[in-house]
Each structure stands twice: as C-alpha cells, then as structure tokens.
Amino acid sequence: MRILISGASIAGPVLAYWLARYGFDVTVVERAPQLRKTGGHAVDLFRPAMEITEKMGVLPQVEARETGTTRMTLYREGARRPASIDLTKLYRAASDRHVEVMRDDLSEIYFDAGRDDVEYIFGDSITAISPDGEVTFEHGAPRRFDVVVGADGLHSNVRRLTFGEEAGLTRFIGAYLGVVSVPNVLKLDGEFVGHLGPGRTAGVYGARHLDDARAVFLFRSEHELDYHYRDVPRQKTLLRNAFAGMHAQVDGWLVELDRTPSFYFDSITQLRLESWSRGRVTLVGDAGYCPGPAVGGSTSLAVLGAYVLAGELAEAGGDHERAFAAYEREMLDLVRASRAFALGAAKSLIPRSRLGAWTLAQGARLISALPASVSRAAAKLNTKGFRLHDSMKVKDYTVPVRR
C-alpha cells in the first residue's frame, strides 16, 4: 500500500516512521528544499509524546537537545522589581514527563529515525489530488497513491485542495505570535527573561547547544490583521508596531528584525474541523486540528495524532475508510479539549489589563514557591486544564512491527 505524506516537520516524519515500521510504502514530499536548520522555536513534549518518542528509540537524542531553561525573570510594566519564577516546578505541575526542545532539532531527530525506510522528496509540493489517488506535483511527474495525508501545518496545502479555502474552517482567537533569532547578549544560561504588560508579552531564551537566542512575542488584537502569511516585511512591521516602547530591552530585540536569520510570525488561530478526512485524504497535526500555536499543546497533539493514524491504518489492514473513522474517534475528544484549553491559555498568557498581568505573575510565583509535591498534587485534580496534555492516553497497538 502506497501512502503519500505532505510535510516533513513534526507530524510527517513521526507518521512516516510508524507507517514504514508497519510495512507500508511511504513517500514524504516537502515544499522546502531541505530540513530547516535554523533551530526554530521551543516546543513542549508532554508525557504521551514522550512515550511515543521513547517507543521510536530516540528519546535520548531528544533529551540531549533539551533547551535547559529552568528559571524565569519576569518584568511587569509598572512594577519596580521583577518576579523570579522556578520553571521546573511549573513544568512538573503540568506533566510527570516533559521536555522543551527546539522545533527544528525535534524535526531532524524524527526524520533521522525513519529516513532509511522512507522516500523523502524535498523542494516540491502537491498541486492536485484526484478521487482515485492520482497526485500531481509542482515539479515531479504524477504518481498514484492509495492514501494521501496532509501534515503540512496550519496553512495546509492538502487541506485547501481537499476542503477548500481556510475561511469557515478557522477561528482566530485574538492574538499573534512572533519568534525572532537574536544574539545572546544576555549570556542566557537556563534563564528566560520576560516582559509582561496589558495585551502583550515578550521574552528571550536560549538553548544549551545554540550560540544565539530566541525572542518570542505574543500580543492581542481584537481583529485579524491585514497581511499575507508569506509577506515577511509586512509581518515585521506589525510586530514592531505592537511592541514599540515596551522596554529598552524589547526595543533591542526588535532591531534584530532587519538582520535575523530566523523569523516566524502567525496568528493564533484554531482549526474547527470536526472531521478531517475525505475520500483517500486525511490530515494530521496542525493541518487538521491545530488548537492554536504556542497555547494549545499542538506539538504533543501532532505526535500523538501521527502515532494513532499509523496504528489505525495498520490495524485496519490498509482499509483507509475504516482506519480514518477509528483515527477520528480516538482523537476528536482530545482535539476538542485542546481547543478549549488554548482559549483559556491565550487569555491568561496575554492579559488584557495591569490587574491581569499582576495576577499572572503572582500565580506563577506562587506555584514556583510551593513544594513541588504540593503543586503537582493540586494540578493533578484538573486533567482538563493544567494537566490536560499529560493525561492523554497512548493506545498500545498490537500490530506486528516489520523488522
């Protein structure tokens, strides 16, 4: 059975690994000319994704690339002194198993895990998918596949070809995210330095193995801003306007926009599909059920979704209709819960008022001041909130793995 996956970031390589292990003939097509090597931004893997990563045999490599961020110094607009926060206690309250790793590092590790058993095609993209599985490409010759999977992110090309334009499928949840590569002038070693104010949050962090640092920006907007998601100059202008005058340190990060080698900007938008399969095509990760970048645990959800999709296709013996239905049953409640979680997280992480900023800072200080056992026990009482992504179950598929 021949399966085509579009996208080689996180969900795509994880899905390809498991499908190949189950004996499927797997091809991955990626628009970029090669894997991204700029480091990306930090993402979180919670317990379910950690378990799947361990099953893949690459957990040691992931842990070796951990960012190592353990503490936060948070400056609040209008406050005289910063708050000091123990991030390890926050992480332990949220998850019994957790690692923070740069996205591009994680992508490369997953890619390396299955590359010998998977055909990867870089520098190409899908232009059409017929009902019988005939796929045409921007550059390559047409080919026929039994199943096509979109693992190509929030602005999925496969989703557009299958379900139509994004309008009506997405929900803007009132905020934007920017990430900029900046020089590590603060010599950050395990520390996140942040600035918090009404409607906007900015911070900078490093990673043990990187020479530079990442500045991250979150800001509120009542309405969607006018720009194209590939118009980088316009995105940089919007980011400058949103954070102008916040703090001299933040101004310094914004100066780097003119020369940064790594830049990311996007709306914090949810996908609202209740079914993400049609005919021979299905979607995985952010392409099908992005709960919102940076606020909904989308990376862990993508890893889990890829693992489940591969397992269901194997258990169904390649019957894609049966497998897609089972895959959606397994994932739908988790997707809905992640959406709800993301709405609350966006409100909390980007408070509207000075009071909200004070409440957020004080809450983080309180958790970091409590004994770890107390904060963890309290968090475990709320599996739909703080512990949502840790409480997701990993199904044990009994399909024989090809050796």
C-alpha positions in Angstrom: 0.0 0.0 0.0 1.5 3.3 -1.1 1.0 6.4 1.2 2.0 10.0 0.4 2.6 12.4 3.3 2.9 16.2 2.6 5.1 17.9 5.2 8.4 17.0 6.9 8.2 19.0 10.1 6.9 17.0 13.1 3.8 15.0 12.4 5.0 14.0 8.9 8.3 12.2 10.0 6.6 10.6 13.0 3.8 9.2 10.8 6.3 8.1 8.2 8.3 6.3 10.8 5.4 4.3 12.1 3.9 3.5 8.7 7.2 2.2 7.5 7.5 0.0 10.6 4.1 -1.4 9.8 5.2 -2.3 6.3 3.6 0.4 4.2 5.4 2.0 1.2 5.8 5.7 2.4 6.7 8.8 0.5 7.1 12.3 2.1 7.0 15.4 0.0 8.2 18.7 1.5 8.0 22.2 -0.1 11.3 23.4 1.5 14.5 22.4 -0.3 15.8 20.7 2.8 15.1 20.3 6.5 15.1 23.6 8.3 18.4 24.0 10.3 17.9 27.4 11.9 16.8 26.0 15.3 13.2 27.2 15.1 11.4 28.0 18.4 11.0 26.0 21.5 8.2 23.4 21.7 7.0 21.2 24.6 6.6 17.4 24.6 4.4 16.1 27.3 4.1 12.6 28.7 2.1 11.0 25.8 4.6 12.4 23.2 7.5 11.4 25.4 6.2 7.8 25.5 5.8 7.7 21.7 9.3 9.2 21.3 10.7 6.5 23.6 8.9 3.8 21.5 10.7 5.2 18.5 14.1 4.8 20.2 15.0 8.4 20.0 14.2 9.8 23.5 17.9 10.1 24.5 18.6 12.2 21.4 15.6 14.5 22.2 16.6 14.8 25.9 20.2 15.7 24.8 18.8 18.6 22.8 16.7 19.9 25.7 16.8 23.7 26.0 17.7 23.6 29.6 15.5 26.6 30.6 14.8 26.2 34.3 14.0 29.7 35.6 12.3 32.9 34.6 12.9 36.6 35.4 9.7 38.4 34.7 9.5 42.2 34.5 5.9 43.6 34.7 5.1 47.0 33.3 4.7 49.4 36.2 6.4 47.2 38.7 9.6 48.2 40.4 11.1 44.7 40.9 11.0 41.6 38.7 9.5 38.3 39.7 11.7 35.2 40.0 10.0 32.0 38.9 11.2 28.4 39.2 10.1 26.9 35.8 11.0 23.4 36.8 8.1 23.4 39.3 5.7 24.8 36.7 6.7 22.0 34.3 6.4 19.3 37.0 3.0 20.6 37.9 1.8 20.3 34.3 3.4 17.0 33.4 5.1 14.0 35.0 7.3 13.7 31.9 8.2 16.8 29.9 10.9 18.2 27.7 11.3 21.5 26.0 13.3 21.3 22.7 13.8 23.5 19.6 11.3 22.6 16.9 13.9 22.1 14.1 16.0 19.9 16.3 13.0 17.7 17.1 12.1 17.6 13.4 15.6 16.4 12.5 15.6 13.7 15.1 12.3 12.3 13.9 13.4 12.5 10.3 16.7 10.6 11.1 14.7 7.9 12.9 12.9 6.7 9.8 14.8 8.1 6.8 16.3 4.8 5.7 12.8 3.3 5.2 11.0 6.3 3.7 11.3 8.1 0.4 11.7 11.9 1.0 11.3 14.4 -1.8 12.3 18.0 -1.0 11.6 21.1 -3.0 8.2 20.0 -4.4 4.6 20.3 -3.5 1.2 18.8 -4.4 -0.9 20.6 -6.9 -3.9 18.3 -7.3 -5.4 15.1 -5.8 -7.9 13.1 -7.7 -10.5 10.8 -6.0 -8.8 7.7 -7.3 -5.4 8.8 -5.7 -3.7 10.3 -8.7 -1.5 13.1 -7.4 0.2 15.8 -9.5 3.2 17.8 -8.3 4.6 21.3 -8.9 7.8 19.7 -10.3 7.7 15.9 -10.3 5.8 13.6 -12.5 2.3 12.5 -11.5 2.0 9.4 -9.3 -0.8 7.3 -7.8 -1.2 6.6 -4.1 -3.7 4.7 -2.0 -3.8 7.3 0.8 -2.7 11.0 1.0 -2.0 12.6 4.3 -1.7 16.4 4.9 0.9 17.0 7.6 1.7 20.4 6.3 0.7 22.8 9.1 -1.9 25.4 9.8 -1.9 26.7 6.3 -2.1 23.2 4.8 -2.0 22.9 1.0 -3.5 19.4 1.2 -6.4 20.8 3.3 -7.0 23.6 0.9 -7.1 21.2 -2.1 -9.4 18.8 -0.2 -11.7 21.0 1.8 -11.4 24.4 0.2 -10.0 27.8 1.4 -9.5 28.4 5.1 -12.5 30.7 5.6 -15.1 29.0 7.6 -12.6 26.3 8.8 -10.6 28.5 11.2 -11.2 30.6 14.3 -9.0 33.5 15.2 -8.6 33.6 19.0 -7.4 37.1 19.3 -3.7 37.0 19.4 -0.5 36.8 17.4 2.9 35.1 17.9 6.3 36.1 16.6 9.7 34.5 17.1 13.0 36.1 16.2 16.6 34.8 16.3 18.7 37.4 18.2 22.3 37.5 19.6 22.6 36.0 23.0 23.9 39.3 24.5 22.5 38.4 28.0 24.6 35.3 28.0 21.4 33.3 28.9 22.2 30.0 30.6 18.9 28.3 31.6 17.0 31.5 32.1 14.0 33.1 30.3 13.8 36.9 30.6 10.3 38.2 30.0 8.4 41.5 29.9 4.7 41.4 30.6 2.1 44.2 30.0 -1.5 44.7 29.1 -2.2 43.0 25.8 1.4 42.0 25.1 4.2 39.7 26.4 7.8 39.5 25.2 10.7 37.4 26.3 14.1 35.9 25.3 15.6 32.5 26.0 18.5 30.4 24.8 19.3 26.7 24.4 22.4 24.8 25.7 23.7 24.0 22.2 22.8 27.3 20.4 25.1 30.3 20.1 22.2 32.7 19.6 18.9 33.2 21.4 15.2 33.4 20.6 13.0 36.4 21.3 9.3 35.5 21.5 6.4 37.9 21.2 2.7 37.5 22.0 0.2 40.3 21.6 -3.6 40.7 21.5 -5.6 42.0 18.6 -9.4 42.4 18.6 -9.5 41.9 14.8 -7.4 39.9 12.3 -4.6 42.0 10.9 -4.3 42.6 7.2 -1.3 40.7 5.8 -0.5 37.6 3.8 1.1 34.7 5.8 4.1 34.8 3.4 4.6 38.6 3.4 7.5 38.8 5.9 8.2 42.5 5.6 4.6 43.3 6.5 4.7 40.9 9.4 7.9 42.5 10.8 6.2 46.0 10.6 3.2 44.7 12.5 5.4 43.2 15.2 7.4 46.5 15.6 4.1 48.5 15.9 2.7 46.1 18.6 5.8 46.3 20.9 7.1 49.8 20.3 8.1 51.5 23.6 7.5 48.5 25.8 11.0 48.4 27.2 14.6 49.3 26.0 15.4 45.6 26.1 12.5 44.7 23.9 13.4 47.5 21.5 16.8 45.9 21.2 15.2 42.6 20.1 13.1 44.4 17.5 16.2 46.0 16.0 17.3 42.4 15.1 14.3 42.1 12.7 16.4 43.7 10.0 19.1 41.1 10.1 17.7 38.0 11.8 18.4 34.6 10.1 15.3 33.1 11.6 11.8 34.7 11.8 8.3 33.3 12.4 5.0 35.2 12.6 1.4 34.0 12.6 -2.0 34.4 14.1 -3.0 32.2 17.0 -5.8 30.5 15.1 -7.7 27.3 15.7 -8.9 24.9 13.1 -12.6 24.0 13.7 -12.9 20.8 11.6 -15.0 18.1 13.3 -13.9 15.6 10.6 -10.6 15.9 8.8 -10.9 13.0 6.4 -12.4 12.9 2.9 -12.1 10.0 0.5 -8.5 8.9 0.4 -7.2 12.0 2.1 -6.8 12.7 5.8 -5.0 15.4 7.9 -2.7 15.1 10.9 -1.4 17.6 13.4 -1.8 21.3 12.8 -3.1 20.7 9.3 -6.2 19.0 10.7 -6.7 20.2 14.2 -4.4 23.0 15.3 -5.7 24.2 18.7 -3.6 27.4 18.4 0.2 27.8 18.1 2.0 28.3 21.4 -1.1 27.9 23.6 -2.7 24.5 22.9 0.0 21.8 23.1 -0.1 21.4 19.4 3.3 19.6 19.1 2.3 16.8 21.5 -1.1 16.6 19.9 0.6 16.2 16.5 2.9 13.4 17.7 0.1 11.6 19.3 -2.2 12.0 16.2 0.5 10.7 13.8 1.1 7.6 16.0 -2.7 6.9 16.2 -3.2 7.4 12.5 -0.4 4.9 11.6 -1.7 2.4 14.2 -5.3 2.5 12.9 -4.2 2.1 9.3 -2.2 -0.9 10.4 -5.0 -2.5 12.4 -7.4 -1.9 9.6 -5.1 -3.7 7.2 -4.9 -0.6 5.0 -8.7 -0.1 4.7 -8.4 3.7 4.8 -12.2 4.3 5.4 -12.2 2.1 8.5 -8.9 3.5 9.7 -9.8 7.1 9.2 -13.1 6.7 11.1 -11.2 5.0 14.0 -8.5 7.7 14.0 -11.0 10.4 14.3 -12.9 8.7 17.1 -9.6 8.3 19.0 -8.6 11.9 18.5 -11.8 14.1 18.4 -12.3 14.5 22.2 -8.7 15.3 22.7 -8.8 17.8 19.9 -11.9 19.5 21.4 -10.3 19.6 24.8 -7.1 21.1 23.4 -9.2 23.8 21.7 -10.9 24.7 25.0 -7.6 24.7 26.8 -6.0 27.0 24.2 -8.8 29.6 24.5 -8.1 29.9 28.3 -4.3 29.8 27.9 -4.4 32.7 25.4 -6.4 34.8 27.8 -4.0 34.0 30.7 -0.7 34.4 28.9 -1.7 37.7 27.3 -3.7 39.5 30.0 -5.8 42.5 28.9 -5.2 44.7 32.0 -2.5 45.6 34.5 -4.5 43.6 37.1 -4.5 40.6 34.8 -0.7 40.9 34.4 -0.2 41.1 38.1 -2.5 38.1 38.7 -0.5 36.0 36.1 2.9 37.0 37.7 1.7 36.3 41.2 0.1 32.9 40.2 3.4 31.8 38.6 5.4 32.9 41.7 3.0 31.0 44.0 3.3 27.7 42.1 7.1 28.1 42.0 7.3 28.8 45.7 5.2 25.8 46.8 6.8 22.5 47.4 6.9 20.5 44.1 4.8 17.7 45.6 2.0 20.1 46.7 1.8 22.0 43.3 1.8 18.7 41.4 -0.9 17.1 43.6 -3.1 20.2 43.1 -2.6 20.2 39.4 -3.5 16.5 39.0 -7.0 17.4 40.2 -7.6 19.2 36.9 -7.0 16.9 33.9 -8.9 19.2 31.6 -6.8 22.2 32.5 -3.2 22.4 33.6 -2.7 18.6 33.2 -4.7 18.2 30.0 -1.8 17.1 27.8 -0.2 14.9 30.4 -3.5 13.0 30.9 -3.9 11.9 27.2 -3.6 8.1 26.8 -1.3 6.4 24.4 -3.0 3.4 22.8 -0.9 0.2 22.6 -1.3 -1.1 19.0 -0.7 -4.8 18.8 0.0 -4.8 15.0 3.3 -6.7 14.4 6.1 -4.2 13.5 8.2 -5.1 10.5 11.8 -5.6 11.4 
